[in-house]
Amino acid sequence: MASHGPRHRRLRIVLGVVAGCVVVAIAAVVIALVVIVEDSKVDVGPASAFYAAPDPLPQGPPGTILRSEVVAVPQVIGAPAGTRATRILYLSQASHDSKPVAVSAVIYQPPGLASPSGRPVLAWAHGTQGVASNCAPSLVSAPSKITVPGFGAFLKRGWVVAATDYPGLGTAGPNAYLDGTISGRAVLDSVRAAQILPGTGAGSKTVIWGHSQGGQAALFAGSLAASYAPNLDLLGVAVAAPAVELSKLLQLDANDLSGLALASYVLWSWPRTQPGISTEGVIKPGSEKLIDAIAARCLRGLGSLVEEFALAGVEKVTDTISVAALTASPAWTAVLRANTPAADSSGPPLLIAQGTADTIIRPETTYDYVLRLCDAGRSVKELRMEGIDHPNAGTAAAPAVLEWATQRLAGAPTPSDCIRTMGAAK
């Protein structure tokens, strides 16, 4: 299927080393990063005719399917023979005005007959892929294993898998990156769409599973479910390396290379999707082209993005983002707070996995979030994965998520590590 790529001719990054500055007989080497960007632009149009929403959108409840087409099941999933994959366009709701919005997704249906009560549904919330419309996971015919963690195992046990793209990925943008409510609604509505899609046999029993950005979306979906989608029987929410504590993450990562890439998505997206947000005073003058150039590219793997920008050997990009200005801005602070998952006292059972070698979602932010959930009285199963980095957190956690979800489906007592976790913290 044809898709529109980022409209840019080229991006050149020149790393120069200026030597010879001698002060008090000490030689200093100054590393200058010079970025020249020509005609970079983030593609926000629909990725193809399939993703172009009807105008006006038809009336219908969230989850209403606008169109569908059968697609190939990626081999990397390891799905059982007879699995059917259907790409869909469905209705969800935007958060600020609750207007309907079209969202794309892929629904995976396992072989065989569903039980009278319906098949359980795994709602997958994907990690960061980018903010350009052509970054939708449903466009990728041969995805990486780390982007479909556990899909095959769940399908083999008879689960339907609903994998949303989020609004503005595939469909016309701009994408509201890390908007918890918009993404959370899209996740819940993908389950409603799976129930409607003929032949799936999808029932109401649901587990939500997300990684990174998708961890944040999954946690929001879990908080929203009781009021927004009360017809779903939400058994639990599992997340790996979730994007929680957004203000702290930006403070830790804003001028780190990997952090700059992810922060650039925020800095491009939020002024276009969040009322009252501007980058004025937040980024260094002249950095707009760098941010636009990063935002124009899809994150098919953090390493590949860093390599594309020829920055693999550079550890810092100095002062591109003013963390002090960002955190001092009432508007930015309010939006960051609104999109940080709350440590609510009530909600579905949680499984939270975190790799100890993660340099993108810092382990201490996840551990702190778990402690606050425990203080609030929630049931939390915690999984600390030794030596696991950020890209591999979902794949590493997937077997434990499958067993935990199976236990929730069977009605087993909900496990909690809160007493052990709080004791260890002391």
C-alpha positions as CSV (number, residue, x, y, z in Angstrom):
1,M,0.0,0.0,0.0
2,A,1.4,3.4,-0.9
3,S,1.9,5.9,1.9
4,H,3.1,9.5,2.0
5,G,6.5,9.9,3.5
6,P,7.9,13.0,5.2
7,R,8.3,15.7,2.6
8,H,11.9,16.6,2.9
9,R,14.9,16.7,0.5
10,R,17.6,16.1,3.0
11,L,18.9,16.8,6.4
12,R,22.6,17.3,6.9
13,I,24.3,17.4,10.3
14,V,27.9,18.5,10.5
15,L,29.8,17.9,13.6
16,G,32.9,20.2,13.8
17,V,35.6,20.1,16.4
18,V,37.1,23.5,17.1
19,A,40.4,23.2,18.9
20,G,43.1,25.6,19.9
21,C,41.4,27.7,22.5
22,V,44.0,28.0,25.2
23,V,43.2,29.6,28.5
24,V,45.8,29.7,31.3
25,A,47.8,27.1,29.4
26,I,44.8,24.7,29.3
27,A,43.7,23.5,25.9
28,A,40.0,23.3,25.5
29,V,38.1,21.4,22.7
30,V,34.8,22.9,21.8
31,I,32.4,20.6,20.0
32,A,30.0,22.5,17.7
33,L,26.9,20.9,16.4
34,V,25.7,22.6,13.2
35,V,22.4,21.5,11.9
36,I,21.3,22.4,8.4
37,V,17.8,21.4,7.5
38,E,16.3,22.0,4.1
39,D,12.5,21.9,3.5
40,S,11.6,19.5,6.3
41,K,7.8,19.2,6.9
42,V,5.8,16.8,9.0
43,D,3.2,15.0,6.9
44,V,-0.3,15.3,8.5
45,G,-2.4,14.2,5.6
46,P,-4.1,10.8,5.5
47,A,-1.5,8.1,4.7
48,S,-3.6,6.6,1.9
49,A,-7.2,6.6,0.6
50,F,-8.1,4.0,3.2
51,Y,-7.2,6.4,6.1
52,A,-9.1,9.4,4.7
53,A,-12.1,9.9,6.9
54,P,-15.5,10.6,5.4
55,D,-16.3,14.3,5.5
56,P,-18.5,14.9,7.4
57,L,-18.1,11.9,9.7
58,P,-21.2,9.8,10.0
59,Q,-23.2,9.7,13.2
60,G,-22.6,6.7,15.4
61,P,-21.3,5.7,18.9
62,P,-17.6,5.3,19.6
63,G,-16.3,2.1,18.1
64,T,-18.5,2.4,15.0
65,I,-16.6,1.0,12.0
66,L,-16.4,3.3,9.0
67,R,-14.5,0.9,6.7
68,S,-12.4,-2.3,6.8
69,E,-10.1,-4.4,4.7
70,V,-8.4,-7.8,5.3
71,V,-4.6,-7.5,5.5
72,A,-1.8,-10.1,5.9
73,V,-0.9,-11.3,9.4
74,P,2.8,-10.3,9.9
75,Q,5.0,-13.4,10.2
76,V,6.9,-12.0,13.2
77,I,3.8,-12.2,15.4
78,G,3.9,-16.0,15.3
79,A,0.1,-16.2,15.1
80,P,-1.6,-19.6,14.9
81,A,-2.7,-20.8,11.4
82,G,-6.0,-19.4,10.4
83,T,-5.6,-16.0,12.3
84,R,-7.3,-13.2,10.4
85,A,-6.1,-9.6,10.5
86,T,-8.5,-6.7,9.5
87,R,-7.5,-3.1,9.2
88,I,-10.3,-0.8,10.3
89,L,-11.3,2.8,10.4
90,Y,-13.5,3.5,13.5
91,L,-15.0,6.3,15.5
92,S,-13.6,7.6,18.8
93,Q,-13.8,11.0,20.6
94,A,-11.3,13.9,20.9
95,S,-10.7,15.0,24.4
96,H,-11.1,18.8,24.4
97,D,-14.4,19.0,22.7
98,S,-15.5,15.3,22.6
99,K,-16.2,15.6,18.8
100,P,-16.0,12.3,16.9
101,V,-12.7,11.5,15.3
102,A,-11.6,8.7,12.9
103,V,-9.0,6.3,14.1
104,S,-7.3,3.4,12.4
105,A,-6.4,0.0,14.0
106,V,-5.8,-3.7,13.2
107,I,-8.0,-6.4,14.7
108,Y,-6.5,-9.9,15.0
109,Q,-9.0,-12.7,15.2
110,P,-7.8,-16.2,16.3
111,P,-9.1,-19.3,14.5
112,G,-11.9,-21.5,15.8
113,L,-15.3,-20.8,17.3
114,A,-15.8,-18.3,20.0
115,S,-17.5,-19.4,23.3
116,P,-21.1,-18.2,23.9
117,S,-19.7,-15.5,26.3
118,G,-17.3,-14.2,23.6
119,R,-13.6,-14.2,23.3
120,P,-11.5,-12.0,25.7
121,V,-9.9,-9.0,24.1
122,L,-6.3,-7.7,24.5
123,A,-6.2,-4.0,23.7
124,W,-2.7,-3.1,22.7
125,A,-1.4,0.5,23.2
126,H,1.8,1.0,21.1
127,G,4.9,2.8,22.1
128,T,6.2,5.9,20.3
129,Q,6.3,5.6,16.5
130,G,6.3,9.3,15.7
131,V,3.8,12.1,15.1
132,A,3.7,12.1,11.2
133,S,0.6,10.4,9.8
134,N,2.8,7.9,7.9
135,C,4.2,6.6,11.2
136,A,1.0,4.5,12.0
137,P,1.9,0.9,13.0
138,S,-0.9,-0.4,10.9
139,L,1.0,0.7,7.8
140,V,4.0,-1.5,8.6
141,S,3.6,-4.9,6.9
142,A,6.7,-6.4,8.5
143,P,7.0,-4.9,11.9
144,S,9.7,-5.4,14.4
145,K,9.1,-8.1,17.1
146,I,9.3,-5.4,19.8
147,T,6.3,-3.6,18.4
148,V,4.0,-6.7,18.7
149,P,5.0,-8.1,22.1
150,G,3.0,-11.2,23.0
151,F,0.5,-11.0,20.2
152,G,1.1,-14.6,19.0
153,A,0.9,-16.1,22.5
154,F,-2.4,-14.3,23.2
155,L,-3.9,-15.4,19.9
156,K,-2.9,-19.0,20.5
157,R,-4.9,-18.8,23.8
158,G,-8.0,-17.6,21.9
159,W,-7.8,-13.8,22.6
160,V,-8.7,-11.2,20.1
161,V,-6.0,-8.5,19.8
162,A,-7.1,-4.9,19.0
163,A,-4.2,-2.6,18.1
164,T,-5.1,1.0,17.7
165,D,-2.9,3.6,15.8
166,Y,-4.2,6.6,17.9
167,P,-5.8,9.6,16.1
168,G,-3.5,11.4,13.7
169,L,-1.4,8.4,12.9
170,G,-2.5,6.9,9.5
171,T,-5.5,9.3,9.6
172,A,-5.1,13.1,9.1
173,G,-3.3,14.9,11.9
174,P,-1.9,16.5,13.7
175,N,-1.3,13.7,16.2
176,A,-1.8,14.6,19.8
177,Y,1.3,12.9,21.1
178,L,1.1,11.8,24.7
179,D,-2.4,13.2,25.2
180,G,-3.6,10.6,27.7
181,T,-7.3,11.1,27.3
182,I,-7.4,11.0,23.5
183,S,-5.1,8.0,23.3
184,G,-6.9,6.3,26.2
185,R,-10.3,6.7,24.5
186,A,-8.9,5.3,21.2
187,V,-7.7,2.2,23.1
188,L,-11.1,1.6,24.7
189,D,-12.9,2.3,21.4
190,S,-10.7,-0.2,19.6
191,V,-12.3,-2.9,21.8
192,R,-15.8,-1.6,21.0
193,A,-14.8,-1.8,17.3
194,A,-13.5,-5.4,17.7
195,Q,-16.9,-6.3,19.3
196,I,-18.7,-4.9,16.2
197,L,-16.4,-6.4,13.5
198,P,-18.2,-9.4,12.1
199,G,-16.7,-12.8,12.9
200,T,-14.4,-11.8,15.7
201,G,-16.6,-13.2,18.5
202,A,-15.1,-10.5,20.8
203,G,-16.8,-10.3,24.2
204,S,-16.6,-7.7,26.9
205,K,-13.8,-9.1,29.0
206,T,-10.7,-7.0,28.3
207,V,-7.1,-6.6,29.4
208,I,-5.2,-3.5,28.2
209,W,-1.5,-3.8,27.5
210,G,0.9,-0.9,26.7
211,H,4.6,-0.1,26.4
212,S,6.2,3.3,26.8
213,Q,3.9,6.0,25.3
214,G,1.4,3.1,25.2
215,G,1.9,2.5,28.9
216,Q,0.7,6.1,29.5
217,A,-2.3,5.5,27.1
218,A,-3.1,2.2,28.8
219,L,-3.1,3.8,32.3
220,F,-5.4,6.6,31.1
221,A,-7.7,4.0,29.5
222,G,-7.8,2.1,32.8
223,S,-8.9,5.3,34.6
224,L,-11.4,6.3,32.0
225,A,-13.0,2.9,31.4
226,A,-15.6,3.0,34.2
227,S,-17.1,6.3,33.0
228,Y,-16.3,6.2,29.3
229,A,-16.8,2.6,28.4
230,P,-18.8,1.0,31.3
231,N,-20.0,-1.8,29.0
232,L,-16.4,-3.3,29.0
233,D,-15.4,-5.7,31.7
234,L,-11.9,-4.4,32.3
235,L,-10.0,-7.2,34.0
236,G,-6.7,-5.3,34.3
237,V,-4.1,-3.0,32.8
238,A,-0.5,-4.1,32.2
239,V,2.3,-1.7,31.2
240,A,6.0,-1.9,30.5
241,A,8.2,1.2,31.0
242,P,5.2,3.5,31.1
243,A,5.6,7.2,30.4
244,V,4.6,8.5,33.8
245,E,5.8,11.6,35.6
246,L,6.1,13.6,32.4
247,S,7.6,16.7,34.0
248,K,10.3,14.7,35.6
249,L,11.0,12.8,32.4
250,L,11.4,16.0,30.4
251,Q,13.8,17.4,33.1
252,L,15.9,14.3,33.0
253,D,15.9,13.8,29.3
254,A,15.3,17.1,27.5
255,N,18.9,17.7,26.4
256,D,19.9,14.1,26.1
257,L,20.0,12.8,22.5
258,S,17.3,10.2,22.9
259,G,15.3,12.6,25.1
260,L,15.7,15.3,22.5
261,A,14.1,13.0,19.9
262,L,11.1,12.2,22.1
263,A,10.8,15.8,23.4
264,S,10.8,17.1,19.8
265,Y,7.6,15.1,19.2
266,V,6.0,16.9,22.2
267,L,7.4,20.3,21.1
268,W,6.0,19.8,17.6
269,S,2.7,18.2,18.6
270,W,1.4,20.1,21.7
271,P,1.4,23.7,20.2
272,R,-0.8,22.2,17.5
273,T,-3.1,20.2,19.7
274,Q,-3.1,21.6,23.2
275,P,-4.9,25.0,23.8
276,G,-2.6,27.7,25.1
277,I,0.7,25.9,24.4
278,S,3.6,27.6,22.6
279,T,7.3,26.9,22.2
280,E,8.2,30.5,22.5
281,G,11.0,30.8,25.2
282,V,11.1,27.0,25.6
283,I,13.5,26.2,22.8
284,K,16.7,27.9,21.7
285,P,16.1,30.4,18.8
286,G,16.9,28.6,15.6
287,S,16.0,25.1,16.9
288,E,12.7,25.0,15.2
289,K,14.1,23.4,12.1
290,L,15.8,20.7,14.1
291,I,12.6,19.9,15.9
292,D,10.6,19.9,12.7
293,A,13.2,17.6,11.1
294,I,13.0,15.1,13.9
295,A,9.2,15.3,14.1
296,A,9.1,14.5,10.3
297,R,10.7,11.1,10.9
298,C,9.2,7.9,12.3
299,L,10.8,6.2,15.2
300,R,11.2,2.7,13.9
301,G,13.7,2.2,16.7
302,L,15.5,4.9,18.7
303,G,18.9,3.7,17.5
304,S,18.0,4.1,13.9
305,L,16.8,7.7,14.4
306,V,20.0,8.6,16.2
307,E,22.1,7.0,13.4
308,E,20.0,8.8,10.8
309,F,20.9,12.1,12.4
310,A,24.6,11.1,12.6
311,L,24.6,11.8,16.3
312,A,25.5,8.4,17.7
313,G,28.9,9.7,19.1
314,V,27.5,12.8,20.7
315,E,26.2,12.6,24.3
316,K,24.6,16.0,24.6
317,V,22.9,18.6,22.5
318,T,23.4,21.6,24.7
319,D,20.5,23.9,25.6
320,T,18.3,23.1,22.7
321,I,15.4,23.0,25.2
322,S,15.2,25.3,28.2
323,V,13.9,23.0,30.9
324,A,13.8,25.9,33.3
325,A,11.4,27.9,31.0
326,L,9.3,24.8,30.3
327,T,8.8,23.9,33.9
328,A,8.2,27.6,34.9
329,S,5.4,28.0,32.3
330,P,2.0,27.7,33.9
331,A,0.5,26.5,30.5
332,W,3.1,23.8,30.0
333,T,2.9,22.7,33.6
334,A,-0.8,22.4,33.4
335,V,-0.8,20.3,30.3
336,L,2.1,18.1,31.6
337,R,0.1,17.5,34.8
338,A,-3.1,16.8,32.9
339,N,-1.3,14.1,30.8
340,T,0.5,12.4,33.7
341,P,-1.3,9.3,34.9
342,A,-2.9,9.7,38.3
343,A,-2.2,7.4,41.2
344,D,-5.9,6.8,41.8
345,S,-7.2,4.9,44.8
346,S,-9.6,2.9,42.7
347,G,-9.4,1.2,39.3
348,P,-8.5,-2.1,37.7
349,P,-5.7,-4.4,38.9
350,L,-2.3,-3.3,37.5
351,L,0.9,-5.0,36.4
352,I,3.8,-2.6,36.0
353,A,7.1,-3.8,34.4
354,Q,10.3,-1.8,34.3
355,G,13.8,-2.6,32.9
356,T,16.6,-1.6,35.2
357,A,18.8,-0.7,32.2
358,D,16.2,1.7,30.7
359,T,17.7,5.1,29.9
360,I,14.5,6.5,28.2
361,I,11.9,5.9,30.9
362,R,14.1,6.2,34.0
363,P,13.5,3.3,36.4
364,E,13.2,5.7,39.4
365,T,10.2,7.5,37.9
366,T,8.4,4.1,37.5
367,Y,9.3,2.9,41.0
368,D,8.1,6.2,42.5
369,Y,4.8,5.8,40.6
370,V,4.3,2.3,42.0
371,L,4.9,3.5,45.5
372,R,2.3,6.2,45.1
373,L,-0.2,3.7,43.8
374,C,0.5,1.5,46.8
375,D,0.1,4.4,49.1
376,A,-3.3,5.0,47.5
377,G,-4.4,1.4,48.2
378,R,-4.2,-0.1,44.7
379,S,-3.3,-3.7,43.8
380,V,-0.1,-3.6,41.8
381,K,2.0,-6.5,40.5
382,E,5.5,-5.1,40.0
383,L,8.1,-6.7,37.7
384,R,11.6,-5.3,37.8
385,M,13.6,-6.7,34.8
386,E,17.3,-6.8,35.4
387,G,19.4,-5.6,32.5
388,I,16.5,-4.9,30.2
389,D,16.6,-1.6,28.2
390,H,13.7,0.5,27.0
391,P,13.1,-1.0,23.5
392,N,13.0,-4.5,24.8
393,A,10.9,-3.9,27.9
394,G,7.6,-5.0,26.2
395,T,9.0,-8.2,24.7
396,A,10.7,-9.1,28.0
397,A,7.5,-8.5,30.0
398,A,5.1,-10.2,27.5
399,P,5.2,-13.7,29.0
400,A,4.5,-12.5,32.5
401,V,1.7,-10.3,31.1
402,L,0.1,-13.3,29.4
403,E,0.1,-15.4,32.6
404,W,-1.2,-12.4,34.6
405,A,-4.0,-11.8,32.1
406,T,-4.9,-15.5,32.0
407,Q,-5.3,-15.4,35.8
408,R,-7.4,-12.3,35.7
409,L,-9.6,-14.0,33.1
410,A,-9.9,-17.1,35.3
411,G,-11.0,-15.0,38.2
412,A,-7.9,-15.8,40.4
413,P,-7.2,-13.6,43.4
414,T,-5.4,-10.4,42.4
415,P,-1.8,-10.4,43.3
416,S,-0.1,-7.3,44.8
417,D,3.5,-6.6,45.6
418,C,2.8,-3.4,47.4
419,I,3.8,-4.6,50.9
420,R,7.1,-6.0,49.5
421,T,7.7,-3.0,47.3
422,M,7.1,-0.5,50.1
423,G,9.2,-2.5,52.5
424,A,12.1,-2.6,50.0
425,A,11.8,1.2,49.5
426,K,12.3,1.8,53.2
